Amino acid sequence: MSDKVLNSNKETAQKSLGRLIEIMDELREKCPWDKKQTIESLRHLTIEETYELADAILDKDMQNIRKELGDVLLHLVFYAKIASETGDFTFADVIDGLCEKLIFRHPHVFGDVSVKDDSDVKTNWENLKIKEGNKSILAGVPKSLPAMVKALRIQDKVRSAGFDWDKREQVWDKVNEETGELKQEIDRMDTAGMEAEFGDLFFSLVNAARLYGVDPESALERTNRKFITRFNYLEEKTIQAGRPLTSMSLDEMNVIWDEAKAEERRNG
């Protein structure tokens, strides 16, 4: 892409962002709903918008990704507008702070540090965060993250400190170990023990997924969607047959379930 095109894109983006900020100013001044919002009242809406963006990404729907990115951007501008009214910070402060952080944490781009690959970049990133004042490598993991996402972030962060398997195949010994310990608790029917061992097994499976380059959250969500599609197929077939699902045996259901799987394969 030529410098002329890049500069044109930058100018367009700057104008668009300026227009968005002006619209936000108008809404905050004149719209009853927008005037009423606080940082706290927007929180759950922001979480919802983020999940909608995540859905669009899983669907690989670029037009919807564009739309959802706009919704998330609106929230960022909204938070900064509210903070500017209380004198805490402005949108410019947010952007400037981000720019300074990016420059500081990328000395291999903006400085004289050399890196071999993205693994070196991640390690440098975590070390620089500690220099910035984080007391622990795990200090930056948000408490409110969903458990599976949090497990992945924890494992990814401690990896940067060298706390990881020498060979990824070694993780399967841990998975087998945790499976055995879970079976022992199941034999005892110890509820607390089963919960603890299920947690350990889940954690080790997330670790295995990470080591093999699989995002466990996305993998599980795709399985959720696949199950829903197959179950909907099962329900539709029983309705067409004039039978309630509850009247069918499991073997009968499995026949239709296999049909649903075959239909998926035909549709690619």
N, C-alpha and C positions, 0 to 999 in steps of 0.2 A: 504494500500500500504506500502511495507517495506521501511526501511530507505535506503537500498541498491538501490532499484528502484528509489526512490526520488532523491538520489544523482546522479544516472546515468542520470536521466532526466534533472537535473540542469546542469550537465557537457555538455550534448548534446545541451541544449539551449544556454549556454555560447559560445560554439564553433560556433553554427549557427549564433548567433548575431555578433560574431567577424568576421565571413566570410562576413556577410552583410555589415558591416562597411568597410571592405577592398574593396568590390565590389563598394561601394559608392565612396570611394576615387579614384578608377580607373575611374569610370564614370565621376566624376567631373573633372578629369585631361584630359581625352582622348575623351569624347563624346561631339560633338559640341552643341547638344541640352541641355545636362545636365550642361555643362559649362555656358550656357547662363542664366540659371534660377536664379531667386531671390526669396526672401521670399514673395514678393508681387505677383510675377507671378505664384507661386505655390498655392496661397490661393484658387482660384476658383476650382482648380483641387482637392484640399483636401476636399472641401465641397462636390464635386461630388462623390469622393470616399466614404465619410462618408454616403451619401445617398444610395450608392450602397450596403454598408454594412447593412444599415437599411432595405433595400429591402430583402436581403438574410435572415436576422433575421425574418422578417415577414413571409417569405416563409418556414422557419424552414429548410433551405437547408444547412446542416452542411459543406458540401464540398465547397459550395460557400462562406459561412461565413469564412472558413479557408483562401480562396483565397483573399477575400476582407480585412480581417485583415492584410494580408501580404501587400496589397496595401497601407493601412493606415500606417502601420509600416514603409514602405519605405519613406513616406512623413515625418514622425517624424525624421528619420535618416537624410533625405535630409535637413530639416530645421537646425538641429544641425550642420551638416557639413558646411553649409553656415555661420552660426554664429561663428563657430570655425575659419573660414578664416578671419573674421573681428575682432576676439579676444573678442567677446562678451560672449560666453559660449561654452562648449563642450557637447557632448552626455553624457559623464560621469557626468557633472554638472547637467544635466536634471534628470538623474537617481538618483543621490545622493540627490538632492533637493526633489524629489518625496518620497524617502525612509524616509527622515527626517520628511516630512509632515505627512506621514502615521503613523509613530511612535507617533508623537505629537498629532495627532487627534484620536488615538485609545488608550487612557490611560487605558481603560478597558481590553486591551490585553497586552500592554507593560508597564502598570503601576499598581496602586492599586485602581483604580476607579471601582465601581460596577455598573452594569446596569441591568435593569429588562428585557428589550426587545429591538427590533430595533428602537422603538420610542424614547427611552432614548438615543440611540446611535446618532440618527439624531439631537436631541436637544443639546447634548454635542458637536457634530460636529459644529453646527452653533455658539455656544457660544465660542468655541475655535477659530473659524475663526475671530470673533470680537477681541479676544485677540491678534491675529496675526496682527491686524491693519485695518481690514475692519470696516469702520465707521457705516455701516448699514447692517442689515441682508440681504437686497436686493442688496447689492453692488456687489455680485458675479454673478448676473444674466446677461448674455451677451446681449448687445443691439441688436445684429444681429440675435438672435434666432427667428425662425418662431413664429408668434403671439400666436398660440395655445400652442406650447411647452413652450413659455415664461410665459403664463398665469398659466400653471400647475406648473412651477418652482417657480413662485411668491407665489402661494397659499401653496405649500409645505414648502417653507421657512418660511412664516409668521406663519404657523402652529407650527413650532418649538418654537416660542415665545409665544405660547398659544392663538394666534389670530385665533380661529376656532370655529365651532359650538360645543355646548355641546353634542348634539345628531345629527348624520348625517341626520336623517329624517327632521330636521329643514331646510335643504337646499331647500326643495321643496317649502316652503313658499316664499323663495327668488326667485326661478325660476318662480313661479306663479305671483309674484309681478312684475318682469321684463317683463313677457309676457303681463301683463295688461298695463304697461307703454308703451310698444312698440305699442300695438293696438291703444292707444290714439294718438301717433304720426302718425300712419298710417292714422287714421281718419282725422287728420289735413293735411296730405300729406306734412309734414315738413321734407324735405330731411335730413337736419342736425340732427334733432331730431330723425329720424328713424335710422340713422347711429349710433348715440350715444346709443340708446336703443337696437339695434341689438348687439352692442358690449357688453353692460351690460348683455344681455341674454346669449350670447356665454360664457362670463366669468363665469356666475353662473352655466351653464351647465358643463363647464370644472370642476368647483368646485364639482359638484355633482358626476361626473365621478371619480374624485380623491377620494372622500369619500367612494365610493363603490368599490374601487380597480381596476378601469378600466382606461387604458391609452387612453385618448381621441384622441390623434394623430393616434395611431394604430387602434382604433375603426373606425375613419373616413376613414382611408386609406383602411381598409378592405371593407368598404361600397363602396368606389370609385371603387375598383377592382370588387366587386360584380355587380355594376351597369354596368361597362364596359363589363363584361362577358354576362350579359343579353341583353345589347344593341347590342352586336356583334351577338348574337343568333337571335335577331329580324331582323337585316340587312341580315343575311344569309338566313333566311326564306323568306324574301321578294324577294331576288335575285332568289331563287329557284322557286318562284311563278311567276317570270317574271314581277314583279310590282315594280315601284319606291316607296321608303318609303314615299315620299311626297304625293303620291296619296291615301294613306290609311287614314282612319279616326282613331281618338284616340281609339275608342272602338275596332276596328280591331287590332290595335297595342297592346292593353291591353290583348287580347286573346292570342297572341303570347308571350307576356311578362309573362303571367301566365304559359305558357308552359315551358318557360325558368326557372322559379322558381321551377316547378315540376321536371324538368331535374336535377337541383341542388340537390334537396332532394333525388332523386334516386341515384345520384353519391356520396352521403354522404357529 
